[in-house]
């Protein structure tokens, strides 16, 4: 992806609305989905390295090293734009945002 396209993608990420039809789906009573599970399912993670990356993201959110709102907005942005397989877009955009915060992903 060219630098200009990547810049535009990140700009859209920052300016994208946070609401999503998928985000509005209620969680069944008595069931709480972990962040890692929600990311793996919504982003359609398929390979072990993808699930490891998402586990790492969830850990960084739990420890406070990575803002949960940033992960949520990046997640929603990625699933809105890549309906078939949103993981790669999420990973690229989140790495850029994490780098800006000084967080190593």
C-alpha positions as CSV (number, residue, x, y, z in Angstrom):
1,X,0.0,0.0,0.0
2,X,1.4,3.4,-0.9
3,X,2.2,5.8,1.8
4,X,-0.5,8.2,0.6
5,X,-3.2,5.5,0.6
6,X,-2.1,4.4,4.1
7,X,-2.2,7.9,5.3
8,X,-5.7,8.3,3.9
9,X,-6.8,5.0,5.5
10,X,-5.5,6.2,8.9
11,X,-7.1,9.6,8.5
12,X,-10.4,7.8,7.8
13,X,-9.9,5.7,10.8
14,X,-9.6,8.8,13.0
15,X,-12.6,10.5,11.4
16,X,-14.8,7.4,11.0
17,X,-18.0,7.2,13.0
18,X,-17.9,4.7,15.9
19,X,-21.4,3.3,15.4
20,X,-21.8,0.0,13.6
21,X,-24.7,-2.4,13.2
22,X,-22.5,-5.2,14.5
23,X,-21.5,-3.2,17.5
24,X,-25.2,-2.7,18.4
25,X,-25.9,-6.5,18.8
26,X,-26.7,-7.3,22.4
27,X,-24.7,-9.8,24.3
28,X,-26.8,-12.7,25.6
29,X,-27.6,-12.4,29.3
30,X,-25.0,-14.1,31.4
31,X,-22.4,-14.2,28.7
32,X,-19.6,-11.8,28.5
33,X,-17.4,-12.0,25.5
34,X,-13.7,-11.2,26.0
35,X,-12.1,-8.6,23.9
36,X,-9.8,-11.2,22.4
37,X,-12.7,-13.4,21.4
38,X,-14.7,-10.5,20.0
39,X,-11.7,-9.4,17.9
40,X,-11.0,-13.0,16.7
41,X,-14.6,-13.5,15.6
42,X,-15.3,-10.1,14.1
43,X,-12.0,-9.8,12.3
44,X,-12.2,-13.5,11.1
45,X,-8.7,-14.4,12.4
46,X,-7.7,-17.7,10.8
47,X,-4.0,-18.3,11.4
48,X,-2.2,-18.9,14.7
49,X,-0.1,-15.7,14.3
50,X,-3.3,-13.7,13.8
51,X,-4.9,-15.0,17.0
52,X,-1.5,-14.4,18.8
53,X,-1.6,-10.8,17.7
54,X,-5.1,-10.3,18.9
55,X,-4.3,-11.9,22.2
56,X,-1.4,-9.5,22.6
57,X,-3.7,-6.6,21.7
58,X,-6.2,-7.7,24.4
59,X,-3.4,-8.1,26.9
60,X,-2.1,-4.5,26.2
61,X,-5.7,-3.2,26.7
62,X,-6.0,-5.1,30.0
63,X,-2.7,-3.7,31.3
64,X,-3.6,-0.2,30.1
65,X,-0.7,0.1,27.6
66,X,-3.1,0.4,24.7
67,X,-6.4,2.4,25.0
68,X,-9.5,0.2,24.6
69,X,-11.3,3.0,22.7
70,X,-8.5,3.0,20.1
71,X,-8.8,-0.8,19.6
72,X,-12.6,-0.6,19.4
73,X,-12.7,2.3,16.9
74,X,-10.0,0.5,14.8
75,X,-12.0,-2.7,15.0
76,X,-15.2,-1.0,13.9
77,X,-13.5,0.9,11.1
78,X,-11.9,-2.3,9.7
79,X,-15.1,-4.4,9.7
80,X,-17.0,-1.6,8.0
81,X,-14.5,-1.4,5.2
82,X,-13.5,-5.1,4.6
83,X,-16.6,-7.2,5.0
84,X,-14.9,-10.4,3.7
85,X,-11.7,-10.5,5.7
86,X,-11.0,-7.4,7.9
87,X,-8.1,-8.6,9.9
88,X,-5.2,-7.3,7.7
89,X,-6.7,-3.8,7.6
90,X,-7.2,-3.8,11.4
91,X,-3.6,-5.0,12.0
92,X,-2.0,-2.4,9.8
93,X,-4.1,0.5,11.2
94,X,-3.6,-0.6,14.8
95,X,0.2,-0.9,14.4
96,X,0.3,2.6,13.0
97,X,-1.8,4.0,15.9
98,X,0.2,2.0,18.5
99,X,3.5,3.3,17.0
100,X,2.3,6.9,17.5
101,X,1.6,6.1,21.1
102,X,5.0,4.4,21.5
103,X,3.5,0.9,22.1
104,X,5.3,-2.0,20.5
105,X,3.0,-4.4,18.7
